[in-house]
């Protein structure tokens, strides 16, 4: 049990404290800039969000969390070899802090946990417990001492007070007592609240009494005493963090300021000056600290008076701004960083770039991806496919010869036919647990033979060296085929092309605007633009359909620049600086068709694309 507390102190509380500090600093800046511009209750909600960060040892992961920035920075400084670790539940009994990688910066946002050691409390844990005890004594001792004194307080028998009690009924019975041991009003008790007034009060001054009672009653209705206890609990746990002490002071101050605002709202703007004078008259000069009571007067009376006098009527705009800050603080600061995705050996091979493809990593499971030889075993561990690139991690077990060569290609899965060659390299990136891991990186190249170019009209988009390949996105389901040369022998491993990461903009034309032929989707990549659609017309042959085609397309770029292309009557037309090749096809039975413009020797910067104009209609990109 002691060793578990040791790790809780070392990791979980430290993590909570550091992450909450970011929010506290933000709130202090916001408070300094907007304390007189936003509803005061908004700051209590914001401090409450910080309080949750300090007291709750878990939070909901969010892509909007500012703490994702910590993971990004960690990746910047720890290098490509540091793969992120999973984040366990701090509520479990078995965990211990470790480093995320040898020589790496400790991960505060997503710490790595291991089994607890059998050792007792560390020096740091002992210091933390001593500090907690000292802080608790500092906060609780005055409270307990004064609670004993308050038991001697007597009930108040005053017509003004009795009338006020009759007008303010609540589920929790409120008592009003008087004591000669206090100099200013205060409230204590959560379930059985007591408003304690000094015996020296002017019991004939109705206005002052009403101000005081209303102020304390608002504390009771809002459960401010409970709020103060939670603030104290956060201070106990995070006594070592000076920002938490500042938060404790400022949040207590804002409780009073918010209460003042509610009183002024109750009695009207015209009475705020007299209420401010009441604060001055009741200012307490006391030698003891009573942090767990709601005191009518605090050391920050001057700030409270300024807040009262500068108070402005709450507007819809101020409420919307306050709501925006609260929502932003919740999603940005109260949530945790998203759990870093597992990328395996690609973290070694691609560094931080690997995490961009985390959702596109494939783990081949078919038999063709594994080969067992007499002295060694080879297998494709994982793959990533992009528009024009192939990345693969290859595992090797056993006595692998030193001379290793590799070649690759993309082939049809159902029959013998090559689609693309692969121009790539292979390098060993790690050896562990009896397995050597190799990284294969390749880009698709032209087809190997002229015969292959002529087999499928979809592939004959252009001739000669200007032939431009399509994206591997269009060939999902086909095979990656790797040929590994070892000891004058060749071994073939295969994996399915799947989950291709593509760089594309997508447009969805309105089919109702077209008669007969219409387009259902247009996909624009840096290398091509593809149409798919349907025809309600009936054509006797493919040639007749092709002859009837009449397509006009304009790609509109930033700055008003335009790239025009068209196809009509078996003729493809494009601008001199932007040559294209054209492929098309149709199913005469279903009416489905496609058009495929291929960019020759130039690439399109998708960041510059603003829209496309298709047959006179303008469309904006969806993705």
N, C-alpha and C positions, 0 to 999 in steps of 0.2 A: 504493500500500500504506500509506504514512504517513497519508494522509487518512482511510483506513478506520479505522486505529487511533485516529485523532483522534475519530471519531464513536463508536467503541466505548466509549472512555473517557468521553465526554460524556453518552452516553445509556444504553447497556446496563448498564455497571457501576454507574452512579449509580442506575439503576432497581432493579437487584438489591440494592444496598446499602440503599436507603431502604425497600424492601418487607421485606427481612429484618430491619430494625431494629424493625419492629412486633412480629415474633415474638420477637426477643431480649428486648425489654422485658417482654413477656408471660411468657417463661420465667424471667427474673430475679425477677419478682414471685412466680411459682409456686414457684420454688426457695426463696425466703425464707420462704414460708408452709408448704411441705410437704417440705422436705429430710429431715426425720426421720420422715415419715409414709408416704412411698411408697418402693418398691424403688429403690435407687440407680441400677440399670441403666436405669430408665425415663428418668432425666435424660440419660443418654448418647444414648438414642434421640431424645429431644427436641432435644438439641443437634445431632444428626445431621440432623434435619429442617431446622434453621436453616442448617446447613452446605450442604445441597443448595440452599437458596435463594440462598446466597452464591456458589456455584460453577457451578451449572447455569443457562445463560442463557435457559431456557424452562421453562414449567410447563404443566400441564393446566388448562384453564379449568374453573371449577366455579361453580354457582349458590350454593354455600355459602361461597365465598371471601369473606373479610372485605374484600378489596380491591374488591369490588363497591361497597362503601360509598364508596370514593374517587370512583368514577364518579358516584354519586348526589350527593355533595357538590360535585363539579366542575360538575354540571348546575345545582345550586342557585346557585353563585356566578358562573358564566359566562353564565347567562341562556339564553333560548330560542333565540337565534341560533346557538349553538355546537353543531353536530352532531358526534357522536363519529366518530373516524376508525378505520379498520381497523388491526389490529396485524400487522405483517409478521414474518417470521422473522428474529431477530437474527443468525442464522447466515449470511444471504446477504451478498453483497459490496457491494450497492448500497443504502445507506440513509443518511439524515442527519436530525438532529433539526430539527423546525420547531415552530411554535406551532400548536395545534389550531384557532385562529381568531384573527382580528386583535384584539389587546387581551385575549385570553383567558389563563387560567392554563395553564401547560404541563401536558400530560397525562403523568404519571409512570406510571400504571397501564397505559394504552394509548397509548404515544407515537406520533406521526405521523412517518413517515420519508420522506425524499426522496433524490434522487441526491447522492452525495458531491461536495464541491467539489474543485477542483484544488489548493487551497492546502495547504501543509505542515502540520506539527503546530502546534496552537494553544498558547498559553501554558499553559492549563490541562492539556493533554496532557503537556507537558514537565514541569510540576510533579508530575503524577501518576507519570510514569516515574521521576523523581528520587526521589520518596517510596518507590516500589516497590523501587528499587535499595537505598536506605538501609535499608528494613525487612528486605529479604532479607539484606543484610550483617549486620545486627544479630542476626538469627536463625541464619544459616548459619555465620558466621565462628567462633563458639565451638564449634559442632558439628564443623566440619572440623578445627579445631585439636585438639580432644580426640580425634577419631578417630585422628589420627596418634599421639597419646600412647598410645592403647589398644592399638595394634599391638604394643607392647612388653610387654603383659600376658602372664602365664604361666599355663599350665593348673593347675588345683587337683588335688592328689593327697591326698584326705582320705576316710576310710572312710565317714563320714556322707554326704558329697557324692556319692561313687561309688554308694552304696546308693540314694540318692534318684534319681540318673540312671537306674539300672536299673529303678526302679519307675515312671518317667515317660518313656515313649517317645512320640515324636511324628513326624509326617511330615517336619517340618523339624527337622534335627539341632540340638540345643541344646548349646552349649558353655558351660562354667563356668570363668571365669578369675579371676585375682587381680592387683591392681595397687596399687602404693604411691603412685599419683598421685590417688587418690580417697579420700574419707572415708566415703562411704555407698554401699550397693549401687545398681546401676542396670542397665538392659537396653538394648541397642541392636541394630540390625539387624532387617530384616523377613524376608528369605528365609533368612538364615543368622544366627539370633539368638544373641546372646552375653549371658549373665548375668555381670556384672563385679562382683566382691566386693572390698572394701578388704583390703589385705594385713594390716591390723591387726585383722581379725575374730577373735573368740574361737572358734577352730576346734573347741574341745571342748564348746561350749555347743550341744547338739543341738537344743534347743527353738528357740533364736534362729535357727539355720541353717535349720530347717524352715520357720519363719515367713517368712524372707527368700526362700528358694527358691520356696515356694508362691506368694508374692505376685508375684514376677517371672515365674513360669511362667504365671500367669493373664494378665499383660500379653501374653505371647507368644501364648497361645491365642486371645486376643481381638483380636489384631492392633492393639493400642493404639498401637504405633509408627506404623503407617500412618494411624491416626486423627489422631495428632499432626501428621504431615506434611500432611494435608488441612486441619487447622486452621491450620497455618502458611501454606499456600497461600491460604486465605481472607484471612488477615491481610495477606499481600503485596498482594493485589488491592484490599483495602478498608482500607488503612492509614489513610486519612483519616477513617474512621468510628470515633469513640471507643467506640461500643457493640460493635464487632467486637473491639476490644482487651479489653473487659470479658468478652465471650463467650470469647475465647481463654484468659483466665486462669481463668474459672470452669469451663469445660469440662475443662481440664487438671486442675483440682482435683477435679472429679467423677469423672474417670478413676481417680484414686487412691482416692477414697472408695468407689467401686464395687468396686474391687479389694480394699480392706479388708473390705468386707461379705462378699465371696466367701471370703476367708480365714477370717473368723469363722464363716461357715456350714460351712466344711470342718472346723474344729477344735472347733466347738461353742460355745454361749453361755458355758459355764463358763470358757472360756479367753480371753474377750475382754479381761479386765483385764490378763493377762500379755502379750497381743499389743499392747495400748496402751502398756504399759511398754517393750516392744521399740521401738516408734516413738520414744518419748522418748529412749531410750538411743542410737538411731542417728540422731537429728536432725543434719542436716548444716548447718554454718555455712560457706558457701562464698561467694567473691567473684564468681565467674563464673556467668553464666546458661547453663543447658544445657536449652533448651526442647524439644529433639527426642529426649531420652532419657526413659525411664520411671524416675524416681528413686524409691527406696524412701521417702525423706523429702523433703518439700517445705516451703516457707515456711509453708504452711497446716497444719502438723502439729496445731496446737491444734484447728482445725475437724475434722480427721480423728479426733482422739481423742474429741471430743464426739459425733461421728457414730457412732463405735464403741460408746461407752457408752450412747447413747440408742437404739441399734438395737433394733428390735422384730421379732418373728417375722413373716415375710411371711404375710398372710392372703389368703383368696379375695377379700375386699372390697377390700384394698389393690391386688391385682392388677387387679381390675375397674376401679377408679378410675384406675390408671395406664394401662390400656388405653384408657379413655375419653379421657384427656388426649392420648394419642398419636394416637388416631383423630381427635379434634377438631383437633389441631394440623395433622395431615396435610390434612384436608379444608378447614379454615378458613384456614390460613396458608400451606401448601405449594402450594396451587393458586393460579391466577391469576384475575383478574376475567373474567367472561364477555365475549366480544367484543361491544361495543355493536351493536345491530341497526341496519341502515340504514333510515331513515324518510324520506329525501329531503327534499322541500320542506315536509313536514308538521312538521319540526323548527322551521321558521320560523313556521308557522301556529299550531301547538298547543303549542310549547315542550316541556317535559319530559313533558307528557301524551301526546305522540305515541308515546313508547317503550312505553307501555302497549298500544298497538295495533299494534306492529311486526309481529306475526304475522298481522295482519288486513288488511295493505295489499295492494291489488290493482293490477295494471298492465294496463289494458285493451289488447287487441291487435286487436280486431275493427275492421273498416272503419267501422262506425257511430260509433266513438268519435273519428273524425278527419274534418275537413271542410277541403277546399282550395278557397278562393275566389280571385278574380282578384288581389286585393291582399294577402291574408293567409291564414294557415292557423291553424285552431283544433283543439285536441285535448284529450281528457281524459287527463292524464298519470297520475294515480293516484287511487284512491278508498279510503275507509274507511266501512264500514257498521256501525252499532250497532243496538240494539233500536229506538230511536226517532230516531236521527240519521244524517245523511248528510254526509260530508266529501269534497270533491273538489279536486284541484289541476288547474287548467286552463291549458294553455300556449297562447300566441299568438305567431305569427311574422309579420313583415311590417308593413305600415302599417295599424295598427289604429286605427279611429276612437276619439275620446275618449269618446263616449257609449256606454256598455255597460250593458245591463240583462240580467237573467237570471230565469227562472222554472223550476221543476222539478216533477216528479211521478214516482211509481212506477207502472209500467204492466205489464200482462201482456206476456210476450215473444211468445206465439203468436197473439194476436188483439187487436183494438182494444178495450181496456177499461182505464180508470184504476183503480188500487187506492188510492193515497193522493196527496194534494197535498203539496207541500213549502213550508214557510215559511222562507226563507233569505236570506242576504246574501252579497255578493261583494266582495272587496277585493284590490288588487294587493299582493303581498308581496315580489317581487324581480324584477329584470330583469338578465339576464346572457347572454352569448354570443348576442345577437340574439333572445332569447326573453323574453317577459314572462309571469310566472307569477301566476295569480290563485287565491285560496282561496275556495271556496264552502262555506258551512256552513249546514245546514238541519235542521229537525225535521219529522217527518211530521205532516200535518194531516188533517182530515176529508176525505172524498171530495167531489168537486166538485159532484155533482148528486144529487138524490133518486133519479133513475133508476139511477145506479150503485149506490146503497145497496141497491136491491131486486133487482139482477141475481143476486147470489150469496148464498144463505142463510148461508154461513160468515161473510159480512161484516156481516150484520144482527144483530149481537150485542146491540144496544140501540138505542133510538130517541132522536132529538132531540140536544140539546147534550151530553148525558151519554155519548154514544157514545165508547167507549174503543178505540183502535187496538191491534192485536196487534203483536208484535215483527216486525221485518223478517227475523228468523231463519226465519219461516214462509213467506217469499216469496223464498228464494234461488232463483236461476235466472230470475227475472223481470228487468225492465229499469229502470234509472234513466234518465229522459229529461230532458235539460236543453235549454231554449230560450233562446238568446242573441240579444238584440236589438242590431243594429249598423247605423247609417245607414238606419233605417227598414226594415231587412230582418231576418228571423228565420232563425236557423240552429239545427238540432236535432242534438245529440250524444247518443249512447246508450252505456251501459255495463251489464254484467250485475251484478245484485245477488249478491254472493258473499262467503264468508268472514266472515259477520256476527259481530261481537263481542257476545255476549249475557251478560246478568246473570241467571243462573238456578240454582235448586237442582233436582237430579234425584233421583227416588225410583224404585226398582224393586220393586214389589209381588211377593209370592210367588204365582204363578199356581196352585200346587197347593192353596192355601187356599180357592179359589173354585170353585164348580160352575157349569158353563154359561158365564156371562160372566166374564171375568177381565181384569185390567189389566196390561199389560206395562211401561208407563212412565208416570210422572207428572212433569210439568215445571212448576215454580213460579217465576214471575218477579215483580217488584214490581207488575205490572199484570194478571196473569192466572194461572190454573192450568189445565193441559191434561192430559187423560187420553188414552191410546191403548190399545187392547186388542183382544180377539178373542172372539167368541161361538161356542160349539159348538152352540147351539140354532138351530133353523130357524124363521124368521118369514115369514109370508105376505106382509108388506108393511112398509114403513118405519114406517107409523103403528102397526102392531101392536108392532114393536120399541120404538118411542118410548113407547108406553103402558106397556110392561112395565118401563121403567127405574125403578130405585129406588136412588139414590146418596145416601149420607150422608158428609160430609167435615168434619173439624175440623182447623184449623191451630193448633198449639200454640206459643205464644210464650214467651219468657223470663218468669219470674215467675209462670208458670201461667196466663197469660191465654190465652183461646181464641176463635177466630173460627169460627162454625158456618155451614154452608150445605148445602142438600140439593136434590135433584130427584126428583120422584115423580109419576107419572101426568100428564105434560104440565105440571107445575107446578114453577116454580123458587122456592125459598125461601131468604132470606138475612136477616141481622140488619140492624136499622135503620141502625146506624152504618157498616155495611159492605155497601152495596147491590151487587148483581152482575147481569150479563146472562149468558144461557146460550145456547150454540150446540152442536149435536151433529149427527152424521151417521153413516151406516152403509152398508156395501156388502153387499147381500143375498146376493150370489154368494159372496164370500170370507169373510164373517162379521167382517171388520175394522170397528171403529167408533172414534169419538172423542167426547169431551165437552170443552167449552171454556167455563170460567167466566171472565168478564171483569169486572174491578173497576171500578165506576163512581165516578169522582171521588175516588178514594183510592188510595194506593200502599202496598205492603207493604214494610216494612224487613226484607230477607232476613237481616240480621245478628241479628234477634230470633227467627227461626224455629228451633225445636228439633226438631219432628217434625210429621208429619201422621197423623191417624187416619182411615183409609179403611174404611168398613163394619166398624168395630170393631177393625181391625188397625192397630198402630202401626208407622210406618216412619221411619227416620232418613235425612237427606239424604246422598247419595253425593258430590255436587259442589256 
